[in-house]
Amino acid sequence: MLNVRDLRAGYGKSEVLRGISFDVHPGEVVTIVGVNGAGKSTTLRALCGAVPALAGTISFDGADITNRSSAEIVERGLTMIPEGRQLFPFLTVKDNLLMGSYKKSARAGFDERLDEVLQMFPRVAERLDQYAGSLSGGEQQMVAIARGMMAAPKLIIFDEPSLGLSPLLVETMFEVVEKIAARGITVLLVEQNVFHTLQLADRGYVLENGEISLTGTGQELLRSDHVRKAYLGM
């Protein structure tokens, strides 16, 4: 579904990604693990058209989306839940969800999709008429995920979804990701909570200094001495 080959990307003259390659197959949960500054966010931004690819290719669902506009990429079915939620604080929760269904194919079935999403997020359903900025951090994260689901994605990308959440809400967030995957939606997950992420993931890639240094199933990476020492403190 998503195929990245020899991707180089960065900011100005600074090259962050140094020729990385990876795949995400339909129905998988795949994670990219790495310390801050390894290039995880740059990878996601390049996938979504927010950072230009300097070399290499990005293919999604059989089409070359390298350096395509973010709007076109979303239209093709790739949606990202960004770090920091990025809601519209002075719009209601319902209006924020409406903003998530701006692509043509999503607008057509808005009411049906809204009902489906609200069944997944009952707490969001209770807050539809509240301003998004008045919600707690955990509630805002659920609205951000629900908004992403309103775009009817084929693949949904999560960038640090547990950031700033309490331990209890972190567990809830991972349960939500699992529910999304159970619906057949492909997931690419970048997350600081490496242990939980690898437990959930079908496969993972370790990104270090802009290069893929290790790959394997989630369980294989959990057993890796390097991962245990560098990311799990074991």
C-alpha positions as CSV (number, residue, x, y, z in Angstrom):
1,M,0.0,0.0,0.0
2,L,2.7,2.5,1.0
3,N,6.2,2.0,-0.5
4,V,9.1,4.4,0.3
5,R,12.3,4.0,-1.6
6,D,15.6,5.7,-1.0
7,L,13.9,8.8,0.4
8,R,16.0,11.8,1.2
9,A,14.4,14.8,2.8
10,G,15.3,17.8,5.0
11,Y,15.1,21.5,5.6
12,G,17.1,23.9,3.4
13,K,20.6,22.5,3.1
14,S,20.2,20.2,6.1
15,E,19.5,16.6,5.0
16,V,17.6,14.7,7.7
17,L,16.6,11.5,5.9
18,R,19.5,9.7,4.2
19,G,17.9,7.3,1.8
20,I,15.4,5.4,3.8
21,S,13.2,2.6,2.4
22,F,10.2,0.9,4.1
23,D,6.8,-0.6,3.3
24,V,3.4,-0.6,4.9
25,H,1.1,-3.4,3.7
26,P,-2.7,-3.2,3.7
27,G,-4.2,-4.0,7.1
28,E,-1.0,-3.7,9.0
29,V,0.0,-1.7,12.0
30,V,3.6,-0.5,11.4
31,T,5.7,1.7,13.7
32,I,8.7,3.8,13.2
33,V,10.8,4.0,16.4
34,G,13.6,6.5,17.1
35,V,14.9,9.1,19.5
36,N,14.1,12.8,19.1
37,G,15.9,14.1,16.2
38,A,16.2,10.8,14.4
39,G,14.0,11.9,11.5
40,K,10.6,10.4,12.5
41,S,8.5,13.6,12.1
42,T,10.4,14.5,8.9
43,T,9.5,11.2,7.5
44,L,5.8,11.7,8.2
45,R,5.8,15.2,6.9
46,A,7.4,14.0,3.6
47,L,4.8,11.3,3.3
48,C,2.0,14.0,3.6
49,G,3.6,16.6,1.3
50,A,4.6,19.0,4.0
51,V,8.3,18.5,3.5
52,P,9.8,18.1,0.0
53,A,11.5,14.9,-0.9
54,L,15.0,15.7,-2.2
55,A,15.4,12.3,-3.8
56,G,13.7,8.9,-3.8
57,T,10.0,8.0,-4.3
58,I,6.9,7.6,-2.2
59,S,4.1,5.4,-3.7
60,F,0.7,5.0,-2.1
61,D,-2.0,2.6,-3.3
62,G,-0.2,2.2,-6.6
63,A,0.3,5.9,-7.4
64,D,3.5,8.0,-7.1
65,I,2.7,10.7,-4.5
66,T,6.3,12.1,-4.2
67,N,6.1,15.9,-3.6
68,R,2.3,15.9,-4.3
69,S,0.2,18.5,-2.5
70,S,-1.2,17.6,0.9
71,A,-4.7,18.0,-0.4
72,E,-4.1,15.5,-3.2
73,I,-2.6,13.0,-0.8
74,V,-5.5,13.2,1.6
75,E,-7.9,12.8,-1.4
76,R,-6.1,9.6,-2.2
77,G,-6.9,8.2,1.3
78,L,-3.8,9.0,3.4
79,T,-4.6,11.0,6.6
80,M,-2.3,12.1,9.4
81,I,-3.1,12.8,13.0
82,P,-0.4,15.4,13.8
83,E,1.5,15.8,17.0
84,G,-0.2,18.5,19.1
85,R,-3.7,17.8,17.9
86,Q,-4.1,21.0,15.9
87,L,-7.8,21.5,16.5
88,F,-9.7,24.7,15.8
89,P,-10.2,25.8,19.5
90,F,-13.0,28.3,18.8
91,L,-15.1,25.9,16.7
92,T,-17.4,23.3,18.2
93,V,-16.4,19.7,18.2
94,K,-18.9,18.9,15.5
95,D,-17.5,21.7,13.3
96,N,-14.0,20.3,13.8
97,L,-15.2,16.9,12.7
98,L,-16.8,18.5,9.6
99,M,-13.4,20.0,8.8
100,G,-12.1,16.5,8.6
101,S,-14.5,15.5,5.8
102,Y,-13.6,18.2,3.3
103,K,-12.5,15.8,0.6
104,K,-15.2,15.0,-2.0
105,S,-15.6,11.3,-1.2
106,A,-15.9,11.9,2.5
107,R,-18.4,14.7,2.2
108,A,-20.8,12.4,0.3
109,G,-21.4,10.2,3.4
110,F,-20.9,12.7,6.2
111,D,-24.0,11.8,8.3
112,E,-23.3,8.0,8.1
113,R,-19.7,8.4,8.8
114,L,-20.4,10.8,11.7
115,D,-22.7,8.2,13.3
116,E,-20.0,5.5,12.9
117,V,-17.2,7.7,14.3
118,L,-19.4,8.8,17.3
119,Q,-20.0,5.1,18.1
120,M,-16.3,4.6,18.3
121,F,-15.8,7.8,20.5
122,P,-18.8,8.1,22.9
123,R,-17.0,10.8,24.9
124,V,-16.7,12.9,21.7
125,A,-20.5,12.4,21.1
126,E,-21.2,13.9,24.5
127,R,-19.1,17.0,23.6
128,L,-20.4,17.8,20.1
129,D,-21.7,21.3,20.9
130,Q,-18.7,22.3,23.1
131,Y,-15.8,24.4,21.8
132,A,-12.8,22.2,21.1
133,G,-10.6,24.5,23.1
134,S,-12.6,23.9,26.3
135,L,-11.9,20.1,26.3
136,S,-9.2,18.3,28.3
137,G,-6.0,17.1,26.6
138,G,-7.3,13.6,26.3
139,E,-10.6,14.7,24.9
140,Q,-8.9,16.9,22.4
141,Q,-6.8,13.9,21.3
142,M,-9.9,11.8,20.7
143,V,-11.5,14.6,18.7
144,A,-8.3,14.8,16.6
145,I,-8.4,11.1,15.9
146,A,-12.2,11.2,15.2
147,R,-11.6,14.1,12.8
148,G,-9.0,12.0,11.0
149,M,-11.5,9.2,10.7
150,M,-14.0,11.5,9.1
151,A,-11.7,11.7,6.1
152,A,-12.5,8.0,5.3
153,P,-8.8,7.1,5.2
154,K,-7.3,4.0,3.8
155,L,-4.1,4.6,5.8
156,I,-4.0,6.7,8.9
157,I,-0.7,8.1,10.3
158,F,-0.3,8.9,14.0
159,D,2.4,11.2,15.1
160,E,3.1,10.9,18.9
161,P,-0.6,10.4,19.8
162,S,0.1,9.7,23.5
163,L,2.1,12.9,24.0
164,G,1.0,14.8,27.1
165,L,-1.6,12.2,28.2
166,S,-1.9,10.6,31.6
167,P,-1.0,6.9,31.9
168,L,-4.7,5.9,31.9
169,L,-5.4,7.9,28.8
170,V,-2.4,6.4,27.1
171,E,-3.9,3.0,27.5
172,T,-7.2,4.3,26.1
173,M,-5.4,5.8,23.1
174,F,-3.8,2.5,22.2
175,E,-7.1,0.8,22.5
176,V,-8.5,3.3,20.0
177,V,-5.7,2.6,17.6
178,E,-6.3,-1.1,17.9
179,K,-10.0,-0.6,17.2
180,I,-9.2,1.4,14.1
181,A,-6.9,-1.3,12.9
182,A,-9.6,-3.9,13.6
183,R,-11.8,-2.0,11.1
184,G,-9.3,-2.8,8.4
185,I,-7.7,0.6,8.3
186,T,-3.9,0.5,7.8
187,V,-1.9,2.3,10.5
188,L,1.5,3.9,10.6
189,L,2.4,4.9,14.1
190,V,5.2,7.0,15.4
191,E,5.1,7.0,19.2
192,Q,7.3,7.8,22.2
193,N,5.9,4.9,24.2
194,V,8.1,2.2,22.5
195,F,7.0,-0.8,24.6
196,H,3.2,-0.3,24.0
197,T,3.8,0.5,20.4
198,L,5.9,-2.6,19.6
199,Q,3.3,-4.8,21.5
200,L,0.6,-3.5,19.1
201,A,2.6,-3.3,15.9
202,D,2.8,-6.1,13.3
203,R,6.2,-4.7,12.1
204,G,8.5,-1.9,13.0
205,Y,11.5,0.1,11.8
206,V,14.2,1.7,13.9
207,L,15.3,5.0,12.6
208,E,18.6,6.4,13.8
209,N,20.4,9.4,12.4
210,G,18.2,9.6,9.4
211,E,18.7,5.9,8.4
212,I,16.8,2.7,9.0
213,S,19.1,0.7,11.3
214,L,16.9,-2.3,12.2
215,T,13.6,-3.8,11.1
216,G,11.4,-6.8,12.2
217,T,8.1,-7.8,13.7
218,G,7.0,-6.0,16.8
219,Q,7.9,-9.0,18.9
220,E,11.3,-9.4,17.3
221,L,12.1,-5.8,18.0
222,L,11.0,-6.1,21.6
223,R,13.5,-9.0,22.0
224,S,16.3,-7.1,20.3
225,D,19.2,-6.3,22.7
226,H,19.7,-2.9,20.9
227,V,16.1,-1.9,21.3
228,R,15.9,-3.0,24.9
229,K,19.0,-1.0,25.8
230,A,18.4,2.1,23.7
231,Y,14.7,2.5,24.0
232,L,13.3,0.4,26.8
233,G,16.1,1.0,29.4
234,M,16.6,-2.8,30.0
